[in-house]
Amino acid sequence: MLREPTLCPGRDPMPLIDLSATVDANLWEPDTVTHTTLSAAEGAKHMTDGMRAAFGIDFSPEELPGGEFLTNDLISLTTHTGTHVDAPAHYGTRPDGTEGRTIDQLPLDWFHRPGFVLDLRELRERGRGVADAGDLRTALARIDYAPRPLDIALLHTGADAWGGTQRYFTEFTGLDGSATAFLLDLGIRVIGTDAFSLDAPFGDIIARYRATGDRSVLWPAHFAGREREYCQIERLAGLAALPRPHGFTVSCFPVKIARAGAGWTRAVAHLDDGEA
């Protein structure tokens, strides 16, 4: 039998915090986003033209009340625009020559789990483009939390303050190979960040590679997924709205796109004890 939830006056029975960025064709993106809105009148023509072409049904927009049907939106964008989940298939070919699982093949229980936040904002403020395992150990010690396998790790870099601008894609802190391995060794299978990428900015990566010739600095967080299966949530937002660094559940189910290397998500945090 279903039971009605017990409501406390003035309090949401399940406080939710939005951790997702808005997809907006008016904002700056390296990959163009186009958004065409059909009015209700345009929607009528779209529907009747479609009925005629697909099903051979002849029907005129003039037969509809006011000549209108429904509005519609036509959007063109990449699966890596806005808040999204990267699947193992995105990272490239595995050492055994096989491909990783695509976004529609991943277990749903990875994407509804207890979460914790590691605050890396001071690194970005100091111009650090990359965090190592020591930085994550320090951040984890500050919050006095022992992660459990399949917890969702969220990295608060502060980058979302520049969302919608070109600066968002060039000024943030990512993870090096040691930091990624540190989280995976804890049993983490979903790592999220409020930055454009879980790796360091492109310019930072290329500069370190040119200086050292060391290929291990080339996108190590992503390439780690060729060896060890895990997912990234990129381009989160609103992590500063979380009232504490743990004691909440993250829901970040990706859109089920067949054979895709990523899927958009409306990521949210559920506060576990009703604290607003």
N, C-alpha and C positions, 0 to 999 in steps of 0.2 A: 504494500500500500504506500502511495506517495504521501508525504507529509508536507504541509505548508511550512516554509521557513519561519522561525521565530524572529521577529523584527524588534530591534531596540529603537525607541524614539530618537530621531535625529541621527541615527547611525546606519551606515550601509552594512548589511549583513556580511558582505564579502568585499572589502575595500580593494579596488583594482587601481593599479598605476600603469599608465600607458608608457611603454618603453620603445615605441615605434616612431620613426621619422615619417613625415608626410611626403608622398609622391606628388610633385607639383611641377608641371611643365614650364612654369614661369621662373623656376629657380635654375641656377647654373649647374650643369651636369656635363661630364666629359663625353658621355654618350647621349645623343639627343633624345629627349622625350617629347612626343607629340600627343596632344589631347584635343580631339574634336568632339564637341558636344552637339548632339542632335536635339532640336527643340521638339515639342510634342507634335507640331505640324510636320516637321521633317521626319519624325519617327513614324508618322502615318504612312508617308510615301515609302520609307525604308521597309516597313512591314508589308505593305501591299505589293511592292515590287518583289520582295522576297517570296511572298506567297505564290506569286505568278511564276517566278523562275524555278522555285524548288518543288512546288506541288501542283502547278497548273491551275490554281484557283484564281478566278478573276474577281477582284474586289476593289472598289474605288475609295480613296481617302474621303471623298465627299459624302460617303455613306456613314461616316463616323460622326458622332456628336461634335459639332464645332470643327470638323475636319481634322481632329487631332487624335493621336493614339498615345504613345508613351515616349518619354525622352530616352536618349541612349548616349553612351560615351564610347568613342573609338580611341584606343590608346595604343601607342607603339613605344616600347621600352625594353631594356634588357632585363633578364632575371636577376641582375645584380644592382638594379636601381632601387633605392629605398631600402628599408629594413628587410633583409633576406637571409636565408639559410643556405650555406654552401654544402653540397653533398660531396662524398669522397670522389665521385666521378670527375668533379671539377679540377682535382689536383693533378691529373695526368695518369699515365700508365704506371701500374705497380711493378715492382721488381720482377715478378713472375710473368710479366707480359699481359696480364689481364687488366680489365677496367674496373674501377671502383663502383660501388652501388650508386644509382641515381636517386634523385630526391624522392621519387615515388616508391622506392624500394626500402626505405629506412624504417626502423621500428618506431611507432608513434610514442612509445613510453620514454624515448630519449627526450621528448620535447615538452614534457610536463613533469618537472622535477624541482626539488629544493634548489634554490640559488644562493649565491654569495657574490659580493662585490669586492674587488680589489682596486683600491684608489691609487692610480698612477699619475695623477694630475701634476704632481711636483716634478716628475720627469719631463713632461712636456714643457713646463714652465722654465726648466733649466736647459731646454733645447735638446733633450735626449730623444733621438728618433727611435731608439730601440731599448727594450727592457730585457734583462737576462734573468736567469733562475734566482739569483740572489735578490734582485729587486722584488720578485714575486714572494719569496720567503719572508722578506721584510714586511711587505704589505699584508701577507696572511697573518703574521705574528701580531700586527697592530689590531686586527679584528678578533683575535683569540677564537678562531674557528678551526675545527678539524673537518675538512671536506670528506664526504663519503663518495664511494663509487657512483657514478652517474649524476652527481650534482652538476648543476649548470654554473659555470664560472663566468662572471661578467666583469669586464675591464673598463673602469671609469677613467678615461684619459682626458676628458673635458673637451674633446674635439667637436662634439655636437654644438658647441657654442658658435661654430663657424658654418653650420649647416646651411646649404643653399648658396654658398659662395665658393669661389675657386680655392680660397684658402683652406677649406675643409679637406681638400684632396692632397694637400702638401704639408700640413702642419699637424702632426699627431705622433703618438708613440705606439709602435708595434712590438711584437715579440721576436726574440731570436730563437735559434734552435734549442738552446738549453732551457729557456722559459717554456716553450711549447712542450718539450719532453717532461718538464717538471709537472705540468698540469695533467698530461696524459698518464704519467706514472701514478697519479692519485686516483685514477679510474674515471677521470672526466672524459666525456665523449661529446660534449657541446660546450664550446668556448665562445662567448659573445664579446663584442667591443662596440663602443660608441663612435669608433673611427671608421674611415673609409675602408680600411683593410686591417686584418690581424697582423700582417707584416708591416715593417716600417715603410715610410713614404718612398716612392720610387727614387727620388733624388738621393735620399740617404743611402738606400741600398746600392745604387750604382756608384756613388762616391766611395763607399767602403770597399766595394769590389775593385774599382780602379786602383785604389790605394794599396790593396793587399794581394789582388789576384786570387783571392780565396773564394771559390764557388759556393762554399757553405753559407755565405752571407746573402746569397740570392734567394729570396722568398722562402726562407726556411720554415716558417709556420705553415704555409700552404704545402710545400713539398713534403713535410712530415706526414701529411695525410696519404702519401703514396705507400708509406711503410706501415702506418698505424691508422686504422679507420676511425675518423672522428669528423664532426661538423663544426662549422663556424657560423655564428650569427654576426653579420657585419651591419654597420650603420644603425645601431641602436640609438635611442635618445631618451632623455628624461631620467637617467640614472641618479641624478642629484635629488630627485623627488622621493627616492626611497628613504624611509625614516631610519633605517638601520642597515648594516652590511650583510645581515643574514636573518633568517626567521621569516622567509617568504618563499613562495613557489612561483617559478617561471613557467608560463605557457607560451610556446613559440612554434606551434604546428605549421609546417610549411605547406604552401599550396601544392596540390598533387598534380604535377606536370609530368606527363610520361616522358621518360628518357632524358630528363633535364638535369643539368649539373647544379641547379639551384632553384629555389622557390621563395617567393615573397612570404612574409609572415607578419601578422599583427601581434607582436610580442607584448605581453602584459605580465605584471607581477601581482600575485594574490598575497596580501598580507595575512599571515597565518593565524593571528589571534584577534583580528578585528580592529587593530590599532590603525587609526587614520593618520 
